[in-house]
């Protein structure tokens, strides 16, 4: 049977490790912050302790066969309801997936601590923090170089071809996803709608000035950029 001091140590360790992950979410002002992650981790730890040691008296009796681990196993599926509550969908933008995943991972940490696997729980906490905080700059850098944007270009009739566009902007053929003549006005000009992919945010900002230097180009407007997971144009 687990001693009282060891039980208390496990619960405190779960609260501490859960708070570390929760603090990373709290600093980004997510609804599921320090308290939520601590509660999930401590609750999972307690469930694991109950699963492992709560049936010791019953199991010692003759002809009694139980599988106490089934209680802890329900955490893996049951925690999904709490994670789903942190996910928001607004049109094409889905927010909260990373926070939902961190809640699920914290539940696993709590189970590990409850089972006495301190090294696994501590190492997992460090790895999760590195993923949440350390990988974010790399993720943002990758996204900034792989944007999708839509340009609205007003030109003289026949004044700009796809080849002229690629040459002026230094693009590969595969980066020009769409090149359409949307309207032709009475002044003899064309209104082009161009969709570009895998371009950087810096390049997007410079595209209008580069295209305006071409003969026959009257005006260039960035109509739409791909949005990130927080719904911000990047």
N, C-alpha and C positions, 0 to 999 in steps of 0.2 A: 504494500500500500504506500502511496505517495505521502511523504511527510508534509506537515503544514508549511514549514519554511520553504521547501522546494516548490510547493504549489504556489505560494505567494511570489517566489522568485520568478516563476514562469509567467504569471499574470503581469507582473511589473515589466518583465522583459518584453512581453507582447505589446504592452502599452507604449513603451519607449520606441520600439522598432516601428510600430504603426504611426507614431507621431512624426517620425523622421520623413516617412513617405508623405504623410498628410501635410507637413509643412511645405513641401515642394509644390503641392497643389494649392495650398492656401496663398502662397505668394503670387500666384497667377489669378487669384480672386475667384476660384471655382467654388461652387456651392458645397461640394464634397471636399472639405478641408481637413484640418487637424483632428477635430472631434470625431468626424465620421470615420476616418481611417483608424483612429485609436479604438473606437467602439467595435468596429468590425474585427480588428486584430485581437482584442481582448476577448470578445465573444467567441471567436473561432478557437482561441486558446482554451477557454473554459469548456467548450463543446468537446474538444479533443481530450481534455483531462477527464471529463465525464465518460467519454467513450472508452478510454483506456483503463480507468480505475473505478468508475462508478458502479460497476457490476461485479466487483471482486467477491462480495459476500454471496451473491446468487450463484456465481460460477463455481464456488467451492462446494456446492451441494451436489450430491450424486444424481446422475442422469439428467443434468442440466447442461445444455449446449446452446450457447448464444454467440452471435457475432457482433460484439460491441462497436466494431469499426464502422458499421453501417450508419451510425448516428453522425460520425464525422464526415462520412461520404456525402451526406445530404448538404453539407456546407457548399461543396463544389457546385452543385446545381442550384441550391437555394439562394446563394449570394447573387446569382444572375438577376433576380428581381430588383435588388437594390442597385446594381449596376445599370440596369435599364432605366431606372429613375433619373440617372445623371446624364442620359443621352437626350439631346434635343435635336429635332429636325425642323429646319426652316427653309422650305423650298428645296433647293439643291444642296444646301449647306447642312452638314451633320456635325454637331458639336458634342463634346463630352465622351467620345470613344476612349480616349487615353485615360481619362479619369475613371471610367467604368472598368477598364483593364487594371488600373492600379488598385481599385477596391477588391477586385477578384484576386489579384496577386497578394494583397495584404491579408486576405482571408487564409491563403495558403501559408503565409508566414506565421499566422496565429496557430494554425494546426501544427506546424513544425515545432514551434515553441512549446505548445501543449504536449507534444510527444517527446519533449526533452532533446530535440535536435537543435541545439543552440548554434552550432557552427553553420548548419544549413540555413537556419533562419537569418543569422547575421550576414552571411555571405550573400544570400538572396536580397536582403535589404540594400546592401551596398550596390549590387548589380542593378536593382530596380532604380535606385537614385541616379546611377550613372546613365541609365537609359532615359529617364525622364528629364534630367537636367543637362547631362553631357551631350546627348545626341540631338537636342533641339537646335543648337546653332548649326550643326551639320545638315539637319533636315531643312532649315530655313535657307541655308546657302544653296542647297540643291534645288529647292523650289524657285529661288530667285533666278536661277539660270535655266529653268525649264518652264517658262510661262507660255500661256496661249493668249493672244490678243487679236482684236478685230479692228481693222482700219477702215475709215470712210474717206475716200480720196476723190476730190473733184478735179477733173482734168479736161483738157481740150479733147474733142472727139478723136479717138485713136491715138491719144498722146502718151499712153503708157501701156506697155505690154508686160506679161509675166516675166519675160527675160530682162526687160529694163528694170523691173522691180527687184529681181534677185541680184542683179549686178550692182544696183545703187546701194542696196542694204547688205550685200555680202552674204546672201542666204543660199542654202542648198535647195534643190528642187523639192525635196521631201518636206521642207519647212513651210512651203506655201500650200496650205490645205484647200484654199478656195480663192478664186479670182473671178468675181462676177461683175457684170455691168448691170447695176440695179436700176438706174434711170438715165434717160437722155433728155436733157432740157432743151428749151427753145433757143438757147444761146449757142447751141452747137457743141455743148460739152457733155461729158459722161460723168456719172457718179458710180464709182467702183466700191465694191465691198470685198475686202481682202481679209482672209483668216490665216494667221501665222501661228506656228507651234514651235516649241523648244527654243524660245528666245529669252534673253535675260531681261530683267526689269530695267537695267541701264540702257540696253539697246532699244527697248520700247519707248523710253523717254526721248531718245535721239532720232527715232524714225521720222517724225514729222519734219524736223529741220532738214534731214538728209533728202527727203523726197521733194521738198519745196525748192530745192536747188535745181531740180530737173526742169527742162523746158516743157511747157504745157501743163505742169501741175499747178493748180490754183489754190487748193487748200487740202489739208490732211488733219483728220481727227481720230484720236484713239477712242473707239466706241465702247469697247468692253475688254476687260482683263479677267483672267481666271482668278477666283477668290480662294483664299486659304480656309482652313478649318474653322477660323473664328469669324468668317464672313467679311474679312477685310480684303480690299483689292491690293495685290502685291505685284 
